[in-house]
């Protein structure tokens, strides 16, 4: 009979131990070492952005209605009416 009590006690202690919350682990990519691939890709993307922007500037010289906002997006307003296109529905 004491064997059963010992087995039940071990099972209960094992179930309580499994409810302990584990500590979070640090990500594997966290570190202070600069990756050369990231630096090279950043340089390639910057050069590509400069080339694309120069192509857009050449196109904009033919059509002066384009404007560039502070984020670098080019846009053109085709129809400029003074009417509100989106109206609030008030009940």
PyMOL Python script that loads the backbone (N, CA, C, O; Angstrom):
from pymol import cmd

cmd.read_pdbstr("""\
ATOM      1  N   UNK A   1       0.808  -1.193   0.000  1.00  0.00           N
ATOM      2  CA  UNK A   1       0.000   0.000   0.000  1.00  0.00           C
ATOM      3  C   UNK A   1       0.849   1.254   0.000  1.00  0.00           C
ATOM      4  O   UNK A   1       0.476   2.246  -0.625  1.00  0.00           O
ATOM      5  N   UNK A   2       1.981   1.234   0.685  1.00  0.00           N
ATOM      6  CA  UNK A   2       2.865   2.405   0.713  1.00  0.00           C
ATOM      7  C   UNK A   2       3.508   2.632  -0.645  1.00  0.00           C
ATOM      8  O   UNK A   2       3.884   3.756  -0.977  1.00  0.00           O
ATOM      9  N   UNK A   3       3.638   1.552  -1.445  1.00  0.00           N
ATOM     10  CA  UNK A   3       4.199   1.711  -2.792  1.00  0.00           C
ATOM     11  C   UNK A   3       3.266   2.578  -3.645  1.00  0.00           C
ATOM     12  O   UNK A   3       3.728   3.409  -4.427  1.00  0.00           O
ATOM     13  N   UNK A   4       1.982   2.385  -3.492  1.00  0.00           N
ATOM     14  CA  UNK A   4       1.017   3.178  -4.251  1.00  0.00           C
ATOM     15  C   UNK A   4       1.060   4.655  -3.842  1.00  0.00           C
ATOM     16  O   UNK A   4       0.961   5.546  -4.685  1.00  0.00           O
ATOM     17  N   UNK A   5       1.209   4.893  -2.551  1.00  0.00           N
ATOM     18  CA  UNK A   5       1.311   6.280  -2.065  1.00  0.00           C
ATOM     19  C   UNK A   5       2.571   6.954  -2.609  1.00  0.00           C
ATOM     20  O   UNK A   5       2.545   8.127  -2.979  1.00  0.00           O
ATOM     21  N   UNK A   6       3.652   6.216  -2.652  1.00  0.00           N
ATOM     22  CA  UNK A   6       4.911   6.765  -3.175  1.00  0.00           C
ATOM     23  C   UNK A   6       4.768   7.057  -4.668  1.00  0.00           C
ATOM     24  O   UNK A   6       5.231   8.093  -5.144  1.00  0.00           O
ATOM     25  N   UNK A   7       4.131   6.151  -5.404  1.00  0.00           N
ATOM     26  CA  UNK A   7       3.939   6.360  -6.850  1.00  0.00           C
ATOM     27  C   UNK A   7       3.031   7.562  -7.098  1.00  0.00           C
ATOM     28  O   UNK A   7       3.314   8.369  -7.984  1.00  0.00           O
ATOM     29  N   UNK A   8       1.956   7.697  -6.343  1.00  0.00           N
ATOM     30  CA  UNK A   8       1.042   8.838  -6.486  1.00  0.00           C
ATOM     31  C   UNK A   8       1.752  10.129  -6.113  1.00  0.00           C
ATOM     32  O   UNK A   8       1.566  11.146  -6.781  1.00  0.00           O
ATOM     33  N   UNK A   9       2.560  10.109  -5.062  1.00  0.00           N
ATOM     34  CA  UNK A   9       3.308  11.293  -4.643  1.00  0.00           C
ATOM     35  C   UNK A   9       4.307  11.720  -5.718  1.00  0.00           C
ATOM     36  O   UNK A   9       4.447  12.911  -5.998  1.00  0.00           O
ATOM     37  N   UNK A  10       4.994  10.764  -6.314  1.00  0.00           N
ATOM     38  CA  UNK A  10       5.955  11.075  -7.384  1.00  0.00           C
ATOM     39  C   UNK A  10       5.229  11.663  -8.596  1.00  0.00           C
ATOM     40  O   UNK A  10       5.717  12.612  -9.210  1.00  0.00           O
ATOM     41  N   UNK A  11       4.080  11.111  -8.936  1.00  0.00           N
ATOM     42  CA  UNK A  11       3.311  11.639 -10.079  1.00  0.00           C
ATOM     43  C   UNK A  11       2.825  13.061  -9.810  1.00  0.00           C
ATOM     44  O   UNK A  11       2.850  13.909 -10.703  1.00  0.00           O
ATOM     45  N   UNK A  12       2.386  13.318  -8.585  1.00  0.00           N
ATOM     46  CA  UNK A  12       1.920  14.666  -8.246  1.00  0.00           C
ATOM     47  C   UNK A  12       3.072  15.666  -8.268  1.00  0.00           C
ATOM     48  O   UNK A  12       2.914  16.773  -8.782  1.00  0.00           O
ATOM     49  N   UNK A  13       4.223  15.297  -7.721  1.00  0.00           N
ATOM     50  CA  UNK A  13       5.378  16.195  -7.746  1.00  0.00           C
ATOM     51  C   UNK A  13       5.859  16.439  -9.176  1.00  0.00           C
ATOM     52  O   UNK A  13       6.267  17.547  -9.522  1.00  0.00           O
ATOM     53  N   UNK A  14       5.807  15.401  -9.995  1.00  0.00           N
ATOM     54  CA  UNK A  14       6.197  15.561 -11.402  1.00  0.00           C
ATOM     55  C   UNK A  14       5.260  16.485 -12.151  1.00  0.00           C
ATOM     56  O   UNK A  14       5.700  17.261 -12.998  1.00  0.00           O
ATOM     57  N   UNK A  15       3.970  16.413 -11.849  1.00  0.00           N
ATOM     58  CA  UNK A  15       3.017  17.289 -12.535  1.00  0.00           C
ATOM     59  C   UNK A  15       3.174  18.742 -12.080  1.00  0.00           C
ATOM     60  O   UNK A  15       2.988  19.656 -12.883  1.00  0.00           O
ATOM     61  N   UNK A  16       3.512  18.971 -10.813  1.00  0.00           N
ATOM     62  CA  UNK A  16       3.750  20.335 -10.346  1.00  0.00           C
ATOM     63  C   UNK A  16       5.024  20.922 -10.954  1.00  0.00           C
ATOM     64  O   UNK A  16       5.077  22.115 -11.253  1.00  0.00           O
ATOM     65  N   UNK A  17       6.030  20.103 -11.136  1.00  0.00           N
ATOM     66  CA  UNK A  17       7.296  20.583 -11.703  1.00  0.00           C
ATOM     67  C   UNK A  17       7.138  20.939 -13.176  1.00  0.00           C
ATOM     68  O   UNK A  17       7.863  21.797 -13.680  1.00  0.00           O
ATOM     69  N   UNK A  18       6.213  20.302 -13.869  1.00  0.00           N
ATOM     70  CA  UNK A  18       6.034  20.591 -15.290  1.00  0.00           C
ATOM     71  C   UNK A  18       5.288  21.901 -15.520  1.00  0.00           C
ATOM     72  O   UNK A  18       5.254  22.384 -16.652  1.00  0.00           O
ATOM     73  N   UNK A  19       4.696  22.487 -14.498  1.00  0.00           N
ATOM     74  CA  UNK A  19       3.943  23.732 -14.636  1.00  0.00           C
ATOM     75  C   UNK A  19       4.807  24.974 -14.469  1.00  0.00           C
ATOM     76  O   UNK A  19       4.298  26.092 -14.555  1.00  0.00           O
ATOM     77  N   UNK A  20       6.102  24.800 -14.233  1.00  0.00           N
ATOM     78  CA  UNK A  20       6.995  25.951 -14.050  1.00  0.00           C
ATOM     79  C   UNK A  20       7.243  26.603 -15.402  1.00  0.00           C
ATOM     80  O   UNK A  20       7.550  25.925 -16.383  1.00  0.00           O
ATOM     81  N   UNK A  21       7.106  27.925 -15.445  1.00  0.00           N
ATOM     82  CA  UNK A  21       7.309  28.669 -16.690  1.00  0.00           C
ATOM     83  C   UNK A  21       8.798  28.797 -16.977  1.00  0.00           C
ATOM     84  O   UNK A  21       9.576  29.164 -16.097  1.00  0.00           O
ATOM     85  N   UNK A  22       9.193  28.494 -18.213  1.00  0.00           N
ATOM     86  CA  UNK A  22      10.594  28.560 -18.597  1.00  0.00           C
ATOM     87  C   UNK A  22      10.988  29.999 -18.904  1.00  0.00           C
ATOM     88  O   UNK A  22      10.152  30.803 -19.316  1.00  0.00           O
ATOM     89  N   UNK A  23      12.244  30.317 -18.706  1.00  0.00           N
ATOM     90  CA  UNK A  23      12.784  31.629 -19.021  1.00  0.00           C
ATOM     91  C   UNK A  23      12.908  31.773 -20.537  1.00  0.00           C
ATOM     92  O   UNK A  23      13.261  30.806 -21.212  1.00  0.00           O
ATOM     93  N   UNK A  24      12.629  32.957 -21.089  1.00  0.00           N
ATOM     94  CA  UNK A  24      12.768  33.141 -22.543  1.00  0.00           C
ATOM     95  C   UNK A  24      14.234  33.093 -22.954  1.00  0.00           C
ATOM     96  O   UNK A  24      15.126  33.488 -22.203  1.00  0.00           O
ATOM     97  N   UNK A  25      14.452  32.604 -24.153  1.00  0.00           N
ATOM     98  CA  UNK A  25      15.808  32.508 -24.684  1.00  0.00           C
ATOM     99  C   UNK A  25      16.091  33.692 -25.589  1.00  0.00           C
ATOM    100  O   UNK A  25      15.180  34.247 -26.203  1.00  0.00           O
ATOM    101  N   UNK A  26      17.348  34.075 -25.668  1.00  0.00           N
ATOM    102  CA  UNK A  26      17.755  35.154 -26.568  1.00  0.00           C
ATOM    103  C   UNK A  26      17.747  34.640 -28.001  1.00  0.00           C
ATOM    104  O   UNK A  26      18.060  33.472 -28.235  1.00  0.00           O
ATOM    105  N   UNK A  27      17.397  35.484 -28.958  1.00  0.00           N
ATOM    106  CA  UNK A  27      17.421  35.048 -30.357  1.00  0.00           C
ATOM    107  C   UNK A  27      18.850  34.742 -30.809  1.00  0.00           C
ATOM    108  O   UNK A  27      19.819  35.317 -30.312  1.00  0.00           O
ATOM    109  N   UNK A  28      18.947  33.839 -31.745  1.00  0.00           N
ATOM    110  CA  UNK A  28      20.258  33.419 -32.223  1.00  0.00           C
ATOM    111  C   UNK A  28      20.954  34.513 -33.023  1.00  0.00           C
ATOM    112  O   UNK A  28      22.183  34.549 -33.082  1.00  0.00           O
ATOM    113  N   UNK A  29      20.183  35.403 -33.638  1.00  0.00           N
ATOM    114  CA  UNK A  29      20.791  36.432 -34.485  1.00  0.00           C
ATOM    115  C   UNK A  29      21.130  37.698 -33.715  1.00  0.00           C
ATOM    116  O   UNK A  29      21.536  38.690 -34.319  1.00  0.00           O
ATOM    117  N   UNK A  30      20.972  37.689 -32.394  1.00  0.00           N
ATOM    118  CA  UNK A  30      21.266  38.891 -31.624  1.00  0.00           C
ATOM    119  C   UNK A  30      22.766  38.939 -31.352  1.00  0.00           C
ATOM    120  O   UNK A  30      23.363  37.964 -30.895  1.00  0.00           O
ATOM    121  N   UNK A  31      23.347  40.067 -31.636  1.00  0.00           N
ATOM    122  CA  UNK A  31      24.770  40.224 -31.408  1.00  0.00           C
ATOM    123  C   UNK A  31      25.226  41.591 -31.845  1.00  0.00           C
ATOM    124  O   UNK A  31      24.475  42.330 -32.481  1.00  0.00           O
ATOM    125  N   UNK A  32      26.428  41.924 -31.514  1.00  0.00           N
ATOM    126  CA  UNK A  32      26.968  43.235 -31.854  1.00  0.00           C
ATOM    127  C   UNK A  32      27.879  43.196 -33.070  1.00  0.00           C
ATOM    128  O   UNK A  32      28.416  44.225 -33.478  1.00  0.00           O
ATOM    129  N   UNK A  33      28.053  42.032 -33.645  1.00  0.00           N
ATOM    130  CA  UNK A  33      28.932  41.894 -34.798  1.00  0.00           C
ATOM    131  C   UNK A  33      28.187  42.345 -36.049  1.00  0.00           C
ATOM    132  O   UNK A  33      27.086  41.873 -36.334  1.00  0.00           O
ATOM    133  N   UNK A  34      28.801  43.265 -36.792  1.00  0.00           N
ATOM    134  CA  UNK A  34      28.182  43.755 -38.032  1.00  0.00           C
ATOM    135  C   UNK A  34      28.375  42.717 -39.128  1.00  0.00           C
ATOM    136  O   UNK A  34      29.482  42.219 -39.339  1.00  0.00           O
ATOM    137  N   UNK A  35      27.310  42.402 -39.810  1.00  0.00           N
ATOM    138  CA  UNK A  35      27.349  41.417 -40.883  1.00  0.00           C
ATOM    139  C   UNK A  35      27.732  42.130 -42.178  1.00  0.00           C
ATOM    140  O   UNK A  35      27.138  43.146 -42.537  1.00  0.00           O
ATOM    141  N   UNK A  36      28.722  41.592 -42.870  1.00  0.00           N
ATOM    142  CA  UNK A  36      29.175  42.231 -44.108  1.00  0.00           C
ATOM    143  C   UNK A  36      28.123  42.125 -45.203  1.00  0.00           C
ATOM    144  O   UNK A  36      28.041  43.003 -46.062  1.00  0.00           O
ATOM    145  N   UNK A  37      27.318  41.066 -45.190  1.00  0.00           N
ATOM    146  CA  UNK A  37      26.266  40.916 -46.205  1.00  0.00           C
ATOM    147  C   UNK A  37      25.225  42.013 -46.073  1.00  0.00           C
ATOM    148  O   UNK A  37      24.736  42.532 -47.076  1.00  0.00           O
ATOM    149  N   UNK A  38      24.884  42.367 -44.846  1.00  0.00           N
ATOM    150  CA  UNK A  38      23.884  43.414 -44.633  1.00  0.00           C
ATOM    151  C   UNK A  38      24.406  44.753 -45.155  1.00  0.00           C
ATOM    152  O   UNK A  38      23.669  45.500 -45.799  1.00  0.00           O
ATOM    153  N   UNK A  39      25.659  45.051 -44.880  1.00  0.00           N
ATOM    154  CA  UNK A  39      26.243  46.308 -45.345  1.00  0.00           C
ATOM    155  C   UNK A  39      26.299  46.355 -46.876  1.00  0.00           C
ATOM    156  O   UNK A  39      26.022  47.393 -47.477  1.00  0.00           O
ATOM    157  N   UNK A  40      26.653  45.240 -47.498  1.00  0.00           N
ATOM    158  CA  UNK A  40      26.720  45.197 -48.962  1.00  0.00           C
ATOM    159  C   UNK A  40      25.325  45.333 -49.583  1.00  0.00           C
ATOM    160  O   UNK A  40      25.149  46.044 -50.572  1.00  0.00           O
ATOM    161  N   UNK A  41      24.342  44.653 -49.001  1.00  0.00           N
ATOM    162  CA  UNK A  41      22.972  44.764 -49.522  1.00  0.00           C
ATOM    163  C   UNK A  41      22.424  46.170 -49.353  1.00  0.00           C
ATOM    164  O   UNK A  41      21.709  46.666 -50.223  1.00  0.00           O
ATOM    165  N   UNK A  42      22.751  46.816 -48.245  1.00  0.00           N
ATOM    166  CA  UNK A  42      22.318  48.191 -48.028  1.00  0.00           C
ATOM    167  C   UNK A  42      22.918  49.121 -49.075  1.00  0.00           C
ATOM    168  O   UNK A  42      22.231  49.999 -49.595  1.00  0.00           O
ATOM    169  N   UNK A  43      24.183  48.932 -49.383  1.00  0.00           N
ATOM    170  CA  UNK A  43      24.836  49.762 -50.405  1.00  0.00           C
ATOM    171  C   UNK A  43      24.232  49.510 -51.786  1.00  0.00           C
ATOM    172  O   UNK A  43      24.028  50.450 -52.555  1.00  0.00           O
ATOM    173  N   UNK A  44      23.947  48.249 -52.103  1.00  0.00           N
ATOM    174  CA  UNK A  44      23.335  47.915 -53.399  1.00  0.00           C
ATOM    175  C   UNK A  44      21.955  48.550 -53.504  1.00  0.00           C
ATOM    176  O   UNK A  44      21.609  49.107 -54.546  1.00  0.00           O
ATOM    177  N   UNK A  45      21.165  48.472 -52.440  1.00  0.00           N
ATOM    178  CA  UNK A  45      19.822  49.061 -52.462  1.00  0.00           C
ATOM    179  C   UNK A  45      19.863  50.578 -52.580  1.00  0.00           C
ATOM    180  O   UNK A  45      19.022  51.167 -53.259  1.00  0.00           O
ATOM    181  N   UNK A  46      20.822  51.214 -51.931  1.00  0.00           N
ATOM    182  CA  UNK A  46      20.940  52.672 -52.043  1.00  0.00           C
ATOM    183  C   UNK A  46      21.325  53.074 -53.454  1.00  0.00           C
ATOM    184  O   UNK A  46      20.783  54.040 -53.991  1.00  0.00           O
ATOM    185  N   UNK A  47      22.260  52.343 -54.067  1.00  0.00           N
ATOM    186  CA  UNK A  47      22.646  52.640 -55.446  1.00  0.00           C
ATOM    187  C   UNK A  47      21.480  52.421 -56.400  1.00  0.00           C
ATOM    188  O   UNK A  47      21.291  53.196 -57.338  1.00  0.00           O
ATOM    189  N   UNK A  48      20.700  51.374 -56.168  1.00  0.00           N
ATOM    190  CA  UNK A  48      19.543  51.106 -57.008  1.00  0.00           C
ATOM    191  C   UNK A  48      18.495  52.208 -56.867  1.00  0.00           C
ATOM    192  O   UNK A  48      17.878  52.610 -57.854  1.00  0.00           O
ATOM    193  N   UNK A  49      18.294  52.692 -55.648  1.00  0.00           N
ATOM    194  CA  UNK A  49      17.328  53.772 -55.424  1.00  0.00           C
ATOM    195  C   UNK A  49      17.771  55.054 -56.125  1.00  0.00           C
ATOM    196  O   UNK A  49      16.940  55.775 -56.676  1.00  0.00           O
ATOM    197  N   UNK A  50      19.060  55.340 -56.108  1.00  0.00           N
ATOM    198  CA  UNK A  50      19.565  56.542 -56.790  1.00  0.00           C
ATOM    199  C   UNK A  50      19.367  56.420 -58.296  1.00  0.00           C
ATOM    200  O   UNK A  50      18.970  57.388 -58.944  1.00  0.00           O
ATOM    201  N   UNK A  51      19.637  55.245 -58.864  1.00  0.00           N
ATOM    202  CA  UNK A  51      19.452  55.039 -60.307  1.00  0.00           C
ATOM    203  C   UNK A  51      17.982  55.176 -60.699  1.00  0.00           C
ATOM    204  O   UNK A  51      17.656  55.819 -61.696  1.00  0.00           O
ATOM    205  N   UNK A  52      17.095  54.565 -59.906  1.00  0.00           N
ATOM    206  CA  UNK A  52      15.670  54.655 -60.212  1.00  0.00           C
ATOM    207  C   UNK A  52      15.164  56.084 -60.081  1.00  0.00           C
ATOM    208  O   UNK A  52      14.328  56.525 -60.870  1.00  0.00           O
ATOM    209  N   UNK A  53      15.664  56.802 -59.096  1.00  0.00           N
ATOM    210  CA  UNK A  53      15.242  58.188 -58.918  1.00  0.00           C
ATOM    211  C   UNK A  53      15.715  59.053 -60.086  1.00  0.00           C
ATOM    212  O   UNK A  53      15.002  59.962 -60.510  1.00  0.00           O
ATOM    213  N   UNK A  54      16.910  58.777 -60.609  1.00  0.00           N
ATOM    214  CA  UNK A  54      17.381  59.555 -61.753  1.00  0.00           C
ATOM    215  C   UNK A  54      16.542  59.270 -63.000  1.00  0.00           C
ATOM    216  O   UNK A  54      16.307  60.172 -63.803  1.00  0.00           O
ATOM    217  N   UNK A  55      16.091  58.030 -63.167  1.00  0.00           N
ATOM    218  CA  UNK A  55      15.212  57.696 -64.299  1.00  0.00           C
ATOM    219  C   UNK A  55      13.878  58.422 -64.142  1.00  0.00           C
ATOM    220  O   UNK A  55      13.337  58.947 -65.116  1.00  0.00           O
ATOM    221  N   UNK A  56      13.354  58.452 -62.934  1.00  0.00           N
ATOM    222  CA  UNK A  56      12.095  59.164 -62.695  1.00  0.00           C
ATOM    223  C   UNK A  56      12.248  60.665 -62.911  1.00  0.00           C
ATOM    224  O   UNK A  56      11.346  61.303 -63.455  1.00  0.00           O
ATOM    225  N   UNK A  57      13.363  61.230 -62.499  1.00  0.00           N
ATOM    226  CA  UNK A  57      13.584  62.669 -62.717  1.00  0.00           C
ATOM    227  C   UNK A  57      13.645  62.986 -64.206  1.00  0.00           C
ATOM    228  O   UNK A  57      13.140  64.021 -64.642  1.00  0.00           O
ATOM    229  N   UNK A  58      14.256  62.107 -64.984  1.00  0.00           N
ATOM    230  CA  UNK A  58      14.316  62.317 -66.438  1.00  0.00           C
ATOM    231  C   UNK A  58      12.912  62.261 -67.037  1.00  0.00           C
ATOM    232  O   UNK A  58      12.601  63.029 -67.947  1.00  0.00           O
ATOM    233  N   UNK A  59      12.070  61.372 -66.545  1.00  0.00           N
ATOM    234  CA  UNK A  59      10.701  61.281 -67.043  1.00  0.00           C
ATOM    235  C   UNK A  59       9.891  62.507 -66.621  1.00  0.00           C
ATOM    236  O   UNK A  59       9.067  63.005 -67.389  1.00  0.00           O
ATOM    237  N   UNK A  60      10.123  62.988 -65.411  1.00  0.00           N
ATOM    238  CA  UNK A  60       9.373  64.122 -64.877  1.00  0.00           C
ATOM    239  C   UNK A  60       9.721  65.407 -65.626  1.00  0.00           C
ATOM    240  O   UNK A  60       8.898  66.321 -65.682  1.00  0.00           O
ATOM    241  N   UNK A  61      10.897  65.497 -66.190  1.00  0.00           N
ATOM    242  CA  UNK A  61      11.266  66.693 -66.954  1.00  0.00           C
ATOM    243  C   UNK A  61      10.362  66.868 -68.164  1.00  0.00           C
ATOM    244  O   UNK A  61      10.145  67.994 -68.610  1.00  0.00           O
ATOM    245  N   UNK A  62       9.830  65.778 -68.702  1.00  0.00           N
ATOM    246  CA  UNK A  62       8.914  65.868 -69.847  1.00  0.00           C
ATOM    247  C   UNK A  62       7.503  66.220 -69.407  1.00  0.00           C
ATOM    248  O   UNK A  62       6.763  66.854 -70.160  1.00  0.00           O
ATOM    249  N   UNK A  63       7.123  65.826 -68.221  1.00  0.00           N
ATOM    250  CA  UNK A  63       5.780  66.092 -67.699  1.00  0.00           C
ATOM    251  C   UNK A  63       5.945  66.755 -66.334  1.00  0.00           C
ATOM    252  O   UNK A  63       6.245  66.084 -65.346  1.00  0.00           O
ATOM    253  N   UNK A  64       5.752  68.045 -66.281  1.00  0.00           N
ATOM    254  CA  UNK A  64       6.049  68.807 -65.064  1.00  0.00           C
ATOM    255  C   UNK A  64       4.940  68.762 -64.020  1.00  0.00           C
ATOM    256  O   UNK A  64       5.050  69.418 -62.984  1.00  0.00           O
ATOM    257  N   UNK A  65       3.880  68.007 -64.266  1.00  0.00           N
ATOM    258  CA  UNK A  65       2.794  67.959 -63.298  1.00  0.00           C
ATOM    259  C   UNK A  65       3.069  66.979 -62.154  1.00  0.00           C
ATOM    260  O   UNK A  65       2.278  66.900 -61.214  1.00  0.00           O
ATOM    261  N   UNK A  66       4.165  66.239 -62.216  1.00  0.00           N
ATOM    262  CA  UNK A  66       4.516  65.324 -61.138  1.00  0.00           C
ATOM    263  C   UNK A  66       5.162  66.093 -59.990  1.00  0.00           C
ATOM    264  O   UNK A  66       5.872  67.077 -60.197  1.00  0.00           O
ATOM    265  N   UNK A  67       4.895  65.614 -58.769  1.00  0.00           N
ATOM    266  CA  UNK A  67       5.488  66.204 -57.573  1.00  0.00           C
ATOM    267  C   UNK A  67       6.082  65.085 -56.730  1.00  0.00           C
ATOM    268  O   UNK A  67       5.636  63.939 -56.784  1.00  0.00           O
ATOM    269  N   UNK A  68       7.089  65.439 -55.957  1.00  0.00           N
ATOM    270  CA  UNK A  68       7.735  64.470 -55.083  1.00  0.00           C
ATOM    271  C   UNK A  68       7.473  64.864 -53.641  1.00  0.00           C
ATOM    272  O   UNK A  68       7.725  66.004 -53.251  1.00  0.00           O
ATOM    273  N   UNK A  69       6.965  63.917 -52.837  1.00  0.00           N
ATOM    274  CA  UNK A  69       6.701  64.256 -51.440  1.00  0.00           C
ATOM    275  C   UNK A  69       7.950  64.018 -50.588  1.00  0.00           C
ATOM    276  O   UNK A  69       8.997  63.630 -51.106  1.00  0.00           O
ATOM    277  N   UNK A  70       7.833  64.254 -49.278  1.00  0.00           N
ATOM    278  CA  UNK A  70       9.007  64.177 -48.403  1.00  0.00           C
ATOM    279  C   UNK A  70       9.508  62.748 -48.206  1.00  0.00           C
ATOM    280  O   UNK A  70      10.643  62.548 -47.774  1.00  0.00           O
ATOM    281  N   UNK A  71       8.676  61.754 -48.517  1.00  0.00           N
ATOM    282  CA  UNK A  71       9.112  60.361 -48.404  1.00  0.00           C
ATOM    283  C   UNK A  71       9.760  59.841 -49.678  1.00  0.00           C
ATOM    284  O   UNK A  71      10.289  58.729 -49.689  1.00  0.00           O
ATOM    285  N   UNK A  72       9.727  60.627 -50.753  1.00  0.00           N
ATOM    286  CA  UNK A  72      10.360  60.223 -52.001  1.00  0.00           C
ATOM    287  C   UNK A  72       9.404  59.638 -53.019  1.00  0.00           C
ATOM    288  O   UNK A  72       9.841  59.129 -54.052  1.00  0.00           O
ATOM    289  N   UNK A  73       8.119  59.699 -52.753  1.00  0.00           N
ATOM    290  CA  UNK A  73       7.128  59.189 -53.702  1.00  0.00           C
ATOM    291  C   UNK A  73       6.760  60.279 -54.708  1.00  0.00           C
ATOM    292  O   UNK A  73       6.522  61.431 -54.345  1.00  0.00           O
ATOM    293  N   UNK A  74       6.721  59.885 -55.972  1.00  0.00           N
ATOM    294  CA  UNK A  74       6.293  60.796 -57.026  1.00  0.00           C
ATOM    295  C   UNK A  74       4.807  60.594 -57.254  1.00  0.00           C
ATOM    296  O   UNK A  74       4.326  59.461 -57.253  1.00  0.00           O
ATOM    297  N   UNK A  75       4.089  61.663 -57.447  1.00  0.00           N
ATOM    298  CA  UNK A  75       2.663  61.562 -57.695  1.00  0.00           C
ATOM    299  C   UNK A  75       2.219  62.662 -58.642  1.00  0.00           C
ATOM    300  O   UNK A  75       2.893  63.677 -58.819  1.00  0.00           O
ATOM    301  N   UNK A  76       1.050  62.421 -59.250  1.00  0.00           N
ATOM    302  CA  UNK A  76       0.468  63.374 -60.191  1.00  0.00           C
ATOM    303  C   UNK A  76      -1.026  63.397 -59.952  1.00  0.00           C
ATOM    304  O   UNK A  76      -1.658  62.346 -59.845  1.00  0.00           O
ATOM    305  N   UNK A  77      -1.591  64.579 -59.870  1.00  0.00           N
ATOM    306  CA  UNK A  77      -3.034  64.727 -59.712  1.00  0.00           C
ATOM    307  C   UNK A  77      -3.606  64.997 -61.091  1.00  0.00           C
ATOM    308  O   UNK A  77      -3.362  66.048 -61.683  1.00  0.00           O
ATOM    309  N   UNK A  78      -4.373  64.035 -61.597  1.00  0.00           N
ATOM    310  CA  UNK A  78      -4.913  64.146 -62.953  1.00  0.00           C
ATOM    311  C   UNK A  78      -6.105  65.078 -63.001  1.00  0.00           C
ATOM    312  O   UNK A  78      -6.145  65.987 -63.830  1.00  0.00           O
ATOM    313  N   UNK A  79      -7.076  64.869 -62.128  1.00  0.00           N
ATOM    314  CA  UNK A  79      -8.277  65.694 -62.099  1.00  0.00           C
ATOM    315  C   UNK A  79      -8.309  66.417 -60.765  1.00  0.00           C
ATOM    316  O   UNK A  79      -8.380  65.789 -59.709  1.00  0.00           O
ATOM    317  N   UNK A  80      -8.258  67.717 -60.818  1.00  0.00           N
ATOM    318  CA  UNK A  80      -8.275  68.466 -59.559  1.00  0.00           C
ATOM    319  C   UNK A  80      -9.553  69.296 -59.483  1.00  0.00           C
ATOM    320  O   UNK A  80      -9.603  70.439 -59.936  1.00  0.00           O
ATOM    321  N   UNK A  81     -10.573  68.694 -58.903  1.00  0.00           N
ATOM    322  CA  UNK A  81     -11.821  69.394 -58.653  1.00  0.00           C
ATOM    323  C   UNK A  81     -11.811  69.885 -57.221  1.00  0.00           C
ATOM    324  O   UNK A  81     -11.074  69.367 -56.383  1.00  0.00           O
ATOM    325  N   UNK A  82     -12.603  70.853 -56.949  1.00  0.00           N
ATOM    326  CA  UNK A  82     -12.701  71.386 -55.597  1.00  0.00           C
ATOM    327  C   UNK A  82     -13.756  70.659 -54.775  1.00  0.00           C
ATOM    328  O   UNK A  82     -14.081  71.086 -53.667  1.00  0.00           O
ATOM    329  N   UNK A  83     -14.291  69.567 -55.306  1.00  0.00           N
ATOM    330  CA  UNK A  83     -15.325  68.819 -54.609  1.00  0.00           C
ATOM    331  C   UNK A  83     -14.684  67.757 -53.728  1.00  0.00           C
ATOM    332  O   UNK A  83     -13.596  67.258 -54.016  1.00  0.00           O
ATOM    333  N   UNK A  84     -15.376  67.426 -52.658  1.00  0.00           N
ATOM    334  CA  UNK A  84     -14.915  66.343 -51.793  1.00  0.00           C
ATOM    335  C   UNK A  84     -15.264  65.016 -52.439  1.00  0.00           C
ATOM    336  O   UNK A  84     -16.422  64.778 -52.784  1.00  0.00           O
ATOM    337  N   UNK A  85     -14.284  64.158 -52.606  1.00  0.00           N
ATOM    338  CA  UNK A  85     -14.536  62.850 -53.194  1.00  0.00           C
ATOM    339  C   UNK A  85     -15.055  61.867 -52.161  1.00  0.00           C
ATOM    340  O   UNK A  85     -15.816  60.957 -52.492  1.00  0.00           O
ATOM    341  N   UNK A  86     -14.651  62.042 -50.912  1.00  0.00           N
ATOM    342  CA  UNK A  86     -15.107  61.167 -49.838  1.00  0.00           C
ATOM    343  C   UNK A  86     -15.954  62.021 -48.900  1.00  0.00           C
ATOM    344  O   UNK A  86     -15.513  63.050 -48.387  1.00  0.00           O
ATOM    345  N   UNK A  87     -17.174  61.563 -48.697  1.00  0.00           N
ATOM    346  CA  UNK A  87     -18.077  62.340 -47.861  1.00  0.00           C
ATOM    347  C   UNK A  87     -18.403  61.541 -46.607  1.00  0.00           C
ATOM    348  O   UNK A  87     -18.552  60.320 -46.656  1.00  0.00           O
ATOM    349  N   UNK A  88     -18.512  62.239 -45.489  1.00  0.00           N
ATOM    350  CA  UNK A  88     -18.907  61.616 -44.236  1.00  0.00           C
ATOM    351  C   UNK A  88     -20.417  61.452 -44.227  1.00  0.00           C
ATOM    352  O   UNK A  88     -21.158  62.368 -44.582  1.00  0.00           O
ATOM    353  N   UNK A  89     -20.848  60.302 -43.826  1.00  0.00           N
ATOM    354  CA  UNK A  89     -22.292  60.065 -43.705  1.00  0.00           C
ATOM    355  C   UNK A  89     -22.677  60.376 -42.267  1.00  0.00           C
ATOM    356  O   UNK A  89     -22.260  59.681 -41.340  1.00  0.00           O
ATOM    357  N   UNK A  90     -23.458  61.401 -42.091  1.00  0.00           N
ATOM    358  CA  UNK A  90     -23.942  61.745 -40.738  1.00  0.00           C
ATOM    359  C   UNK A  90     -25.406  61.450 -40.669  1.00  0.00           C
ATOM    360  O   UNK A  90     -26.178  61.883 -41.526  1.00  0.00           O
ATOM    361  N   UNK A  91     -25.794  60.723 -39.667  1.00  0.00           N
ATOM    362  CA  UNK A  91     -27.215  60.350 -39.496  1.00  0.00           C
ATOM    363  C   UNK A  91     -27.809  61.126 -38.355  1.00  0.00           C
ATOM    364  O   UNK A  91     -28.989  60.962 -38.044  1.00  0.00           O
TER     365      UNK A  91
END
""", "prot")
cmd.dss("prot")
cmd.show_as("cartoon", "prot")
cmd.util.cbc("prot")
cmd.orient("prot")
